[in-house]
Each structure stands twice: as C-alpha cells, then as structure tokens.
C-alpha cells in the first residue's frame, strides 16, 4: 500500500465521520450535544480539507505520475 492509497483511505474515513457528526447534530434535541457535533463537523471539515490538500500535492508531485523528458 502506498502513502497515496493510505491518504485516500483517510479521506474516505474522515468524510464518513463528517457525515455521521452532521447527522448526529441534526437528529439530537439536546442543544449542548447539537453544538458539540456542529463543532466536531467543523473540525472534520478542516481535516478533510487538509488531507485532500496533501493528497493533491502527492498526486501532482509523485515522480511516478510525471512523464520523463527525452
């Protein structure tokens, strides 16, 4: 497994958690829990963005993806 594949798995897991937190936030009546899950959703959005940024960097700069010049 490559670092790129590991990052793809991490992005998928983070997106799954993001959806779960958003669902919990919308479905609870407890206002303190609702606020907690909203904050967790915001944090996870940042995590997904950071992971996607790193994945994009690796994709663009991976020597295996770049064509050699002759």
PDB file of N, CA, C and O in Angstrom, chain B, residues numbered from 101:
ATOM      1  N   UNK B 101       0.839  -1.175   0.000  1.00  0.00           N
ATOM      2  CA  UNK B 101       0.000   0.000   0.000  1.00  0.00           C
ATOM      3  C   UNK B 101       0.886   1.240   0.000  1.00  0.00           C
ATOM      4  O   UNK B 101       1.871   1.314   0.734  1.00  0.00           O
ATOM      5  N   UNK B 102       0.528   2.197  -0.820  1.00  0.00           N
ATOM      6  CA  UNK B 102       1.318   3.422  -0.921  1.00  0.00           C
ATOM      7  C   UNK B 102       0.778   4.498   0.022  1.00  0.00           C
ATOM      8  O   UNK B 102      -0.331   4.389   0.546  1.00  0.00           O
ATOM      9  N   UNK B 103       1.578   5.522   0.220  1.00  0.00           N
ATOM     10  CA  UNK B 103       1.145   6.659   1.035  1.00  0.00           C
ATOM     11  C   UNK B 103      -0.099   7.283   0.409  1.00  0.00           C
ATOM     12  O   UNK B 103      -1.025   7.676   1.118  1.00  0.00           O
ATOM     13  N   UNK B 104      -0.118   7.370  -0.901  1.00  0.00           N
ATOM     14  CA  UNK B 104      -1.263   7.954  -1.593  1.00  0.00           C
ATOM     15  C   UNK B 104      -2.539   7.139  -1.326  1.00  0.00           C
ATOM     16  O   UNK B 104      -3.605   7.708  -1.092  1.00  0.00           O
ATOM     17  N   UNK B 105      -2.423   5.834  -1.364  1.00  0.00           N
ATOM     18  CA  UNK B 105      -3.578   4.981  -1.075  1.00  0.00           C
ATOM     19  C   UNK B 105      -4.008   5.112   0.384  1.00  0.00           C
ATOM     20  O   UNK B 105      -5.200   5.117   0.690  1.00  0.00           O
ATOM     21  N   UNK B 106      -3.036   5.218   1.272  1.00  0.00           N
ATOM     22  CA  UNK B 106      -3.354   5.416   2.685  1.00  0.00           C
ATOM     23  C   UNK B 106      -4.094   6.732   2.892  1.00  0.00           C
ATOM     24  O   UNK B 106      -5.044   6.795   3.672  1.00  0.00           O
ATOM     25  N   UNK B 107      -3.666   7.775   2.200  1.00  0.00           N
ATOM     26  CA  UNK B 107      -4.339   9.064   2.310  1.00  0.00           C
ATOM     27  C   UNK B 107      -5.755   9.002   1.742  1.00  0.00           C
ATOM     28  O   UNK B 107      -6.671   9.611   2.295  1.00  0.00           O
ATOM     29  N   UNK B 108      -5.938   8.280   0.656  1.00  0.00           N
ATOM     30  CA  UNK B 108      -7.274   8.122   0.091  1.00  0.00           C
ATOM     31  C   UNK B 108      -8.198   7.439   1.098  1.00  0.00           C
ATOM     32  O   UNK B 108      -9.361   7.820   1.228  1.00  0.00           O
ATOM     33  N   UNK B 109      -7.694   6.445   1.803  1.00  0.00           N
ATOM     34  CA  UNK B 109      -8.476   5.765   2.837  1.00  0.00           C
ATOM     35  C   UNK B 109      -8.789   6.734   3.982  1.00  0.00           C
ATOM     36  O   UNK B 109      -9.900   6.741   4.513  1.00  0.00           O
ATOM     37  N   UNK B 110      -7.808   7.540   4.350  1.00  0.00           N
ATOM     38  CA  UNK B 110      -8.007   8.507   5.437  1.00  0.00           C
ATOM     39  C   UNK B 110      -9.059   9.539   5.055  1.00  0.00           C
ATOM     40  O   UNK B 110      -9.887   9.916   5.885  1.00  0.00           O
ATOM     41  N   UNK B 111      -9.034  10.000   3.807  1.00  0.00           N
ATOM     42  CA  UNK B 111     -10.037  10.961   3.331  1.00  0.00           C
ATOM     43  C   UNK B 111     -11.429  10.330   3.408  1.00  0.00           C
ATOM     44  O   UNK B 111     -12.373  10.958   3.886  1.00  0.00           O
ATOM     45  N   UNK B 112     -11.550   9.106   2.944  1.00  0.00           N
ATOM     46  CA  UNK B 112     -12.846   8.427   2.975  1.00  0.00           C
ATOM     47  C   UNK B 112     -13.349   8.269   4.411  1.00  0.00           C
ATOM     48  O   UNK B 112     -14.530   8.488   4.684  1.00  0.00           O
ATOM     49  N   UNK B 113     -12.466   7.895   5.317  1.00  0.00           N
ATOM     50  CA  UNK B 113     -12.856   7.727   6.720  1.00  0.00           C
ATOM     51  C   UNK B 113     -13.267   9.067   7.334  1.00  0.00           C
ATOM     52  O   UNK B 113     -14.250   9.142   8.073  1.00  0.00           O
ATOM     53  N   UNK B 114     -12.518  10.111   7.028  1.00  0.00           N
ATOM     54  CA  UNK B 114     -12.831  11.436   7.565  1.00  0.00           C
ATOM     55  C   UNK B 114     -14.166  11.937   7.017  1.00  0.00           C
ATOM     56  O   UNK B 114     -14.947  12.543   7.750  1.00  0.00           O
ATOM     57  N   UNK B 115     -14.433  11.688   5.730  1.00  0.00           N
ATOM     58  CA  UNK B 115     -15.704  12.095   5.142  1.00  0.00           C
ATOM     59  C   UNK B 115     -16.866  11.324   5.766  1.00  0.00           C
ATOM     60  O   UNK B 115     -17.947  11.877   5.971  1.00  0.00           O
ATOM     61  N   UNK B 116     -16.641  10.064   6.062  1.00  0.00           N
ATOM     62  CA  UNK B 116     -17.660   9.260   6.723  1.00  0.00           C
ATOM     63  C   UNK B 116     -17.963   9.818   8.113  1.00  0.00           C
ATOM     64  O   UNK B 116     -19.125   9.969   8.487  1.00  0.00           O
ATOM     65  N   UNK B 117     -16.915  10.122   8.870  1.00  0.00           N
ATOM     66  CA  UNK B 117     -17.101  10.696  10.205  1.00  0.00           C
ATOM     67  C   UNK B 117     -17.814  12.042  10.108  1.00  0.00           C
ATOM     68  O   UNK B 117     -18.687  12.349  10.920  1.00  0.00           O
ATOM     69  N   UNK B 118     -17.443  12.830   9.125  1.00  0.00           N
ATOM     70  CA  UNK B 118     -18.077  14.136   8.913  1.00  0.00           C
ATOM     71  C   UNK B 118     -19.580  13.966   8.733  1.00  0.00           C
ATOM     72  O   UNK B 118     -20.369  14.684   9.347  1.00  0.00           O
ATOM     73  N   UNK B 119     -19.971  13.026   7.897  1.00  0.00           N
ATOM     74  CA  UNK B 119     -21.395  12.777   7.677  1.00  0.00           C
ATOM     75  C   UNK B 119     -22.097  12.302   8.935  1.00  0.00           C
ATOM     76  O   UNK B 119     -23.230  12.697   9.209  1.00  0.00           O
ATOM     77  N   UNK B 120     -21.430  11.462   9.691  1.00  0.00           N
ATOM     78  CA  UNK B 120     -22.007  10.957  10.935  1.00  0.00           C
ATOM     79  C   UNK B 120     -22.216  12.087  11.934  1.00  0.00           C
ATOM     80  O   UNK B 120     -23.274  12.181  12.556  1.00  0.00           O
ATOM     81  N   UNK B 121     -21.209  12.944  12.090  1.00  0.00           N
ATOM     82  CA  UNK B 121     -21.338  14.072  13.021  1.00  0.00           C
ATOM     83  C   UNK B 121     -22.459  15.007  12.599  1.00  0.00           C
ATOM     84  O   UNK B 121     -23.229  15.472  13.440  1.00  0.00           O
ATOM     85  N   UNK B 122     -22.557  15.285  11.310  1.00  0.00           N
ATOM     86  CA  UNK B 122     -23.611  16.170  10.809  1.00  0.00           C
ATOM     87  C   UNK B 122     -24.989  15.562  11.073  1.00  0.00           C
ATOM     88  O   UNK B 122     -25.927  16.267  11.447  1.00  0.00           O
ATOM     89  N   UNK B 123     -25.100  14.257  10.875  1.00  0.00           N
ATOM     90  CA  UNK B 123     -26.374  13.574  11.137  1.00  0.00           C
ATOM     91  C   UNK B 123     -26.720  13.645  12.622  1.00  0.00           C
ATOM     92  O   UNK B 123     -27.861  13.938  12.980  1.00  0.00           O
ATOM     93  N   UNK B 124     -25.748  13.382  13.481  1.00  0.00           N
ATOM     94  CA  UNK B 124     -25.990  13.457  14.920  1.00  0.00           C
ATOM     95  C   UNK B 124     -26.430  14.866  15.309  1.00  0.00           C
ATOM     96  O   UNK B 124     -27.351  15.034  16.109  1.00  0.00           O
ATOM     97  N   UNK B 125     -25.781  15.866  14.749  1.00  0.00           N
ATOM     98  CA  UNK B 125     -26.106  17.251  15.063  1.00  0.00           C
ATOM     99  C   UNK B 125     -27.552  17.579  14.709  1.00  0.00           C
ATOM    100  O   UNK B 125     -28.248  18.265  15.457  1.00  0.00           O
ATOM    101  N   UNK B 126     -27.987  17.084  13.569  1.00  0.00           N
ATOM    102  CA  UNK B 126     -29.351  17.372  13.123  1.00  0.00           C
ATOM    103  C   UNK B 126     -30.402  16.549  13.861  1.00  0.00           C
ATOM    104  O   UNK B 126     -31.543  16.993  13.994  1.00  0.00           O
ATOM    105  N   UNK B 127     -30.049  15.376  14.336  1.00  0.00           N
ATOM    106  CA  UNK B 127     -31.057  14.476  14.893  1.00  0.00           C
ATOM    107  C   UNK B 127     -31.244  14.588  16.403  1.00  0.00           C
ATOM    108  O   UNK B 127     -32.226  14.075  16.939  1.00  0.00           O
ATOM    109  N   UNK B 128     -30.328  15.245  17.092  1.00  0.00           N
ATOM    110  CA  UNK B 128     -30.464  15.334  18.548  1.00  0.00           C
ATOM    111  C   UNK B 128     -31.268  16.564  18.955  1.00  0.00           C
ATOM    112  O   UNK B 128     -31.240  17.598  18.288  1.00  0.00           O
ATOM    113  N   UNK B 129     -31.965  16.427  20.040  1.00  0.00           N
ATOM    114  CA  UNK B 129     -32.721  17.550  20.600  1.00  0.00           C
ATOM    115  C   UNK B 129     -31.919  18.265  21.695  1.00  0.00           C
ATOM    116  O   UNK B 129     -32.229  19.399  22.060  1.00  0.00           O
ATOM    117  N   UNK B 130     -30.898  17.596  22.207  1.00  0.00           N
ATOM    118  CA  UNK B 130     -30.056  18.153  23.259  1.00  0.00           C
ATOM    119  C   UNK B 130     -29.181  19.251  22.660  1.00  0.00           C
ATOM    120  O   UNK B 130     -28.321  18.976  21.824  1.00  0.00           O
ATOM    121  N   UNK B 131     -29.397  20.474  23.082  1.00  0.00           N
ATOM    122  CA  UNK B 131     -28.701  21.617  22.487  1.00  0.00           C
ATOM    123  C   UNK B 131     -27.188  21.580  22.715  1.00  0.00           C
ATOM    124  O   UNK B 131     -26.422  21.996  21.846  1.00  0.00           O
ATOM    125  N   UNK B 132     -26.757  21.090  23.869  1.00  0.00           N
ATOM    126  CA  UNK B 132     -25.306  21.031  24.098  1.00  0.00           C
ATOM    127  C   UNK B 132     -24.681  19.959  23.206  1.00  0.00           C
ATOM    128  O   UNK B 132     -23.577  20.146  22.695  1.00  0.00           O
ATOM    129  N   UNK B 133     -25.375  18.843  23.017  1.00  0.00           N
ATOM    130  CA  UNK B 133     -24.871  17.799  22.111  1.00  0.00           C
ATOM    131  C   UNK B 133     -24.896  18.305  20.673  1.00  0.00           C
ATOM    132  O   UNK B 133     -23.969  18.046  19.906  1.00  0.00           O
ATOM    133  N   UNK B 134     -25.948  19.022  20.309  1.00  0.00           N
ATOM    134  CA  UNK B 134     -26.052  19.585  18.959  1.00  0.00           C
ATOM    135  C   UNK B 134     -24.858  20.500  18.681  1.00  0.00           C
ATOM    136  O   UNK B 134     -24.243  20.425  17.617  1.00  0.00           O
ATOM    137  N   UNK B 135     -24.538  21.362  19.644  1.00  0.00           N
ATOM    138  CA  UNK B 135     -23.410  22.279  19.482  1.00  0.00           C
ATOM    139  C   UNK B 135     -22.092  21.512  19.392  1.00  0.00           C
ATOM    140  O   UNK B 135     -21.231  21.846  18.578  1.00  0.00           O
ATOM    141  N   UNK B 136     -21.938  20.488  20.225  1.00  0.00           N
ATOM    142  CA  UNK B 136     -20.722  19.677  20.207  1.00  0.00           C
ATOM    143  C   UNK B 136     -20.530  19.039  18.829  1.00  0.00           C
ATOM    144  O   UNK B 136     -19.436  19.084  18.267  1.00  0.00           O
ATOM    145  N   UNK B 137     -21.596  18.447  18.287  1.00  0.00           N
ATOM    146  CA  UNK B 137     -21.483  17.795  16.984  1.00  0.00           C
ATOM    147  C   UNK B 137     -21.266  18.801  15.860  1.00  0.00           C
ATOM    148  O   UNK B 137     -20.586  18.490  14.882  1.00  0.00           O
ATOM    149  N   UNK B 138     -21.827  19.994  15.980  1.00  0.00           N
ATOM    150  CA  UNK B 138     -21.566  21.040  14.981  1.00  0.00           C
ATOM    151  C   UNK B 138     -20.091  21.430  15.000  1.00  0.00           C
ATOM    152  O   UNK B 138     -19.479  21.613  13.948  1.00  0.00           O
ATOM    153  N   UNK B 139     -19.529  21.554  16.183  1.00  0.00           N
ATOM    154  CA  UNK B 139     -18.109  21.882  16.300  1.00  0.00           C
ATOM    155  C   UNK B 139     -17.252  20.751  15.732  1.00  0.00           C
ATOM    156  O   UNK B 139     -16.267  21.001  15.038  1.00  0.00           O
ATOM    157  N   UNK B 140     -17.628  19.515  16.029  1.00  0.00           N
ATOM    158  CA  UNK B 140     -16.892  18.369  15.501  1.00  0.00           C
ATOM    159  C   UNK B 140     -16.996  18.323  13.973  1.00  0.00           C
ATOM    160  O   UNK B 140     -16.035  17.962  13.294  1.00  0.00           O
ATOM    161  N   UNK B 141     -18.155  18.687  13.441  1.00  0.00           N
ATOM    162  CA  UNK B 141     -18.339  18.744  11.986  1.00  0.00           C
ATOM    163  C   UNK B 141     -17.396  19.778  11.381  1.00  0.00           C
ATOM    164  O   UNK B 141     -16.762  19.520  10.358  1.00  0.00           O
ATOM    165  N   UNK B 142     -17.302  20.945  12.010  1.00  0.00           N
ATOM    166  CA  UNK B 142     -16.393  21.981  11.527  1.00  0.00           C
ATOM    167  C   UNK B 142     -14.941  21.533  11.566  1.00  0.00           C
ATOM    168  O   UNK B 142     -14.182  21.764  10.625  1.00  0.00           O
ATOM    169  N   UNK B 143     -14.565  20.890  12.659  1.00  0.00           N
ATOM    170  CA  UNK B 143     -13.200  20.371  12.777  1.00  0.00           C
ATOM    171  C   UNK B 143     -12.926  19.335  11.696  1.00  0.00           C
ATOM    172  O   UNK B 143     -11.866  19.351  11.069  1.00  0.00           O
ATOM    173  N   UNK B 144     -13.873  18.441  11.478  1.00  0.00           N
ATOM    174  CA  UNK B 144     -13.668  17.373  10.493  1.00  0.00           C
ATOM    175  C   UNK B 144     -13.606  17.945   9.075  1.00  0.00           C
ATOM    176  O   UNK B 144     -12.883  17.421   8.228  1.00  0.00           O
ATOM    177  N   UNK B 145     -14.359  19.016   8.815  1.00  0.00           N
ATOM    178  CA  UNK B 145     -14.245  19.688   7.507  1.00  0.00           C
ATOM    179  C   UNK B 145     -12.812  20.154   7.280  1.00  0.00           C
ATOM    180  O   UNK B 145     -12.281  20.028   6.177  1.00  0.00           O
ATOM    181  N   UNK B 146     -12.191  20.691   8.319  1.00  0.00           N
ATOM    182  CA  UNK B 146     -10.799  21.132   8.221  1.00  0.00           C
ATOM    183  C   UNK B 146      -9.876  19.943   7.969  1.00  0.00           C
ATOM    184  O   UNK B 146      -8.948  20.029   7.164  1.00  0.00           O
ATOM    185  N   UNK B 147     -10.133  18.846   8.653  1.00  0.00           N
ATOM    186  CA  UNK B 147      -9.303  17.650   8.485  1.00  0.00           C
ATOM    187  C   UNK B 147      -9.412  17.115   7.056  1.00  0.00           C
ATOM    188  O   UNK B 147      -8.407  16.764   6.437  1.00  0.00           O
ATOM    189  N   UNK B 148     -10.643  17.057   6.540  1.00  0.00           N
ATOM    190  CA  UNK B 148     -10.845  16.576   5.171  1.00  0.00           C
ATOM    191  C   UNK B 148     -10.108  17.485   4.189  1.00  0.00           C
ATOM    192  O   UNK B 148      -9.469  17.005   3.253  1.00  0.00           O
ATOM    193  N   UNK B 149     -10.199  18.786   4.400  1.00  0.00           N
ATOM    194  CA  UNK B 149      -9.521  19.736   3.504  1.00  0.00           C
ATOM    195  C   UNK B 149      -8.005  19.547   3.553  1.00  0.00           C
ATOM    196  O   UNK B 149      -7.343  19.566   2.515  1.00  0.00           O
ATOM    197  N   UNK B 150      -7.458  19.364   4.749  1.00  0.00           N
ATOM    198  CA  UNK B 150      -6.012  19.167   4.872  1.00  0.00           C
ATOM    199  C   UNK B 150      -5.574  17.871   4.206  1.00  0.00           C
ATOM    200  O   UNK B 150      -4.561  17.839   3.507  1.00  0.00           O
ATOM    201  N   UNK B 151      -6.333  16.805   4.420  1.00  0.00           N
ATOM    202  CA  UNK B 151      -6.000  15.521   3.802  1.00  0.00           C
ATOM    203  C   UNK B 151      -6.085  15.606   2.281  1.00  0.00           C
ATOM    204  O   UNK B 151      -5.216  15.091   1.577  1.00  0.00           O
ATOM    205  N   UNK B 152      -7.137  16.259   1.774  1.00  0.00           N
ATOM    206  CA  UNK B 152      -7.272  16.418   0.327  1.00  0.00           C
ATOM    207  C   UNK B 152      -6.154  17.268  -0.256  1.00  0.00           C
ATOM    208  O   UNK B 152      -5.682  17.010  -1.364  1.00  0.00           O
ATOM    209  N   UNK B 153      -5.733  18.281   0.491  1.00  0.00           N
ATOM    210  CA  UNK B 153      -4.625  19.121   0.045  1.00  0.00           C
ATOM    211  C   UNK B 153      -3.346  18.292  -0.076  1.00  0.00           C
ATOM    212  O   UNK B 153      -2.627  18.389  -1.070  1.00  0.00           O
ATOM    213  N   UNK B 154      -3.077  17.497   0.922  1.00  0.00           N
ATOM    214  CA  UNK B 154      -1.880  16.649   0.897  1.00  0.00           C
ATOM    215  C   UNK B 154      -1.970  15.614  -0.216  1.00  0.00           C
ATOM    216  O   UNK B 154      -0.980  15.342  -0.896  1.00  0.00           O
ATOM    217  N   UNK B 155      -3.143  15.040  -0.402  1.00  0.00           N
ATOM    218  CA  UNK B 155      -3.342  14.065  -1.464  1.00  0.00           C
ATOM    219  C   UNK B 155      -3.123  14.708  -2.828  1.00  0.00           C
ATOM    220  O   UNK B 155      -2.504  14.110  -3.708  1.00  0.00           O
ATOM    221  N   UNK B 156      -3.624  15.913  -3.003  1.00  0.00           N
ATOM    222  CA  UNK B 156      -3.404  16.641  -4.257  1.00  0.00           C
ATOM    223  C   UNK B 156      -1.932  16.916  -4.496  1.00  0.00           C
ATOM    224  O   UNK B 156      -1.440  16.777  -5.616  1.00  0.00           O
ATOM    225  N   UNK B 157      -1.229  17.309  -3.439  1.00  0.00           N
ATOM    226  CA  UNK B 157       0.200  17.564  -3.563  1.00  0.00           C
ATOM    227  C   UNK B 157       0.933  16.299  -3.996  1.00  0.00           C
ATOM    228  O   UNK B 157       1.766  16.334  -4.901  1.00  0.00           O
ATOM    229  N   UNK B 158       0.621  15.191  -3.350  1.00  0.00           N
ATOM    230  CA  UNK B 158       1.290  13.932  -3.704  1.00  0.00           C
ATOM    231  C   UNK B 158       0.974  13.519  -5.138  1.00  0.00           C
ATOM    232  O   UNK B 158       1.842  13.036  -5.865  1.00  0.00           O
ATOM    233  N   UNK B 159      -0.265  13.715  -5.527  1.00  0.00           N
ATOM    234  CA  UNK B 159      -0.668  13.346  -6.887  1.00  0.00           C
ATOM    235  C   UNK B 159       0.094  14.167  -7.922  1.00  0.00           C
ATOM    236  O   UNK B 159       0.541  13.634  -8.938  1.00  0.00           O
ATOM    237  N   UNK B 160       0.241  15.458  -7.664  1.00  0.00           N
ATOM    238  CA  UNK B 160       0.932  16.346  -8.601  1.00  0.00           C
ATOM    239  C   UNK B 160       2.438  16.135  -8.603  1.00  0.00           C
ATOM    240  O   UNK B 160       3.089  16.317  -9.631  1.00  0.00           O
ATOM    241  N   UNK B 161       2.990  15.758  -7.473  1.00  0.00           N
ATOM    242  CA  UNK B 161       4.445  15.691  -7.345  1.00  0.00           C
ATOM    243  C   UNK B 161       5.008  14.287  -7.270  1.00  0.00           C
ATOM    244  O   UNK B 161       6.203  14.110  -7.037  1.00  0.00           O
ATOM    245  N   UNK B 162       4.178  13.306  -7.461  1.00  0.00           N
ATOM    246  CA  UNK B 162       4.635  11.923  -7.445  1.00  0.00           C
ATOM    247  C   UNK B 162       5.440  11.657  -8.704  1.00  0.00           C
ATOM    248  O   UNK B 162       4.929  11.802  -9.815  1.00  0.00           O
ATOM    249  N   UNK B 163       6.676  11.274  -8.539  1.00  0.00           N
ATOM    250  CA  UNK B 163       7.563  11.010  -9.670  1.00  0.00           C
ATOM    251  C   UNK B 163       7.025   9.959 -10.618  1.00  0.00           C
ATOM    252  O   UNK B 163       7.337   9.990 -11.809  1.00  0.00           O
ATOM    253  N   UNK B 164       6.229   9.034 -10.124  1.00  0.00           N
ATOM    254  CA  UNK B 164       5.668   8.003 -10.986  1.00  0.00           C
ATOM    255  C   UNK B 164       4.581   8.552 -11.905  1.00  0.00           C
ATOM    256  O   UNK B 164       4.286   7.980 -12.954  1.00  0.00           O
ATOM    257  N   UNK B 165       3.982   9.690 -11.483  1.00  0.00           N
ATOM    258  CA  UNK B 165       2.910  10.284 -12.288  1.00  0.00           C
ATOM    259  C   UNK B 165       3.439  11.250 -13.343  1.00  0.00           C
ATOM    260  O   UNK B 165       2.704  11.639 -14.250  1.00  0.00           O
ATOM    261  N   UNK B 166       4.693  11.635 -13.232  1.00  0.00           N
ATOM    262  CA  UNK B 166       5.245  12.632 -14.142  1.00  0.00           C
ATOM    263  C   UNK B 166       5.949  11.934 -15.295  1.00  0.00           C
ATOM    264  O   UNK B 166       6.608  10.909 -15.122  1.00  0.00           O
ATOM    265  N   UNK B 167       5.790  12.514 -16.464  1.00  0.00           N
ATOM    266  CA  UNK B 167       6.431  11.954 -17.660  1.00  0.00           C
ATOM    267  C   UNK B 167       7.891  12.385 -17.701  1.00  0.00           C
ATOM    268  O   UNK B 167       8.233  13.512 -17.343  1.00  0.00           O
ATOM    269  N   UNK B 168       8.712  11.500 -18.129  1.00  0.00           N
ATOM    270  CA  UNK B 168      10.135  11.825 -18.260  1.00  0.00           C
ATOM    271  C   UNK B 168      10.361  12.575 -19.557  1.00  0.00           C
ATOM    272  O   UNK B 168       9.703  12.322 -20.567  1.00  0.00           O
ATOM    273  N   UNK B 169      11.289  13.488 -19.512  1.00  0.00           N
ATOM    274  CA  UNK B 169      11.604  14.250 -20.713  1.00  0.00           C
ATOM    275  C   UNK B 169      12.746  13.558 -21.448  1.00  0.00           C
ATOM    276  O   UNK B 169      13.729  13.135 -20.840  1.00  0.00           O
ATOM    277  N   UNK B 170      12.599  13.451 -22.748  1.00  0.00           N
ATOM    278  CA  UNK B 170      13.635  12.786 -23.546  1.00  0.00           C
ATOM    279  C   UNK B 170      14.513  13.781 -24.248  1.00  0.00           C
ATOM    280  O   UNK B 170      15.437  13.393 -24.963  1.00  0.00           O
TER     281      UNK B 170
END
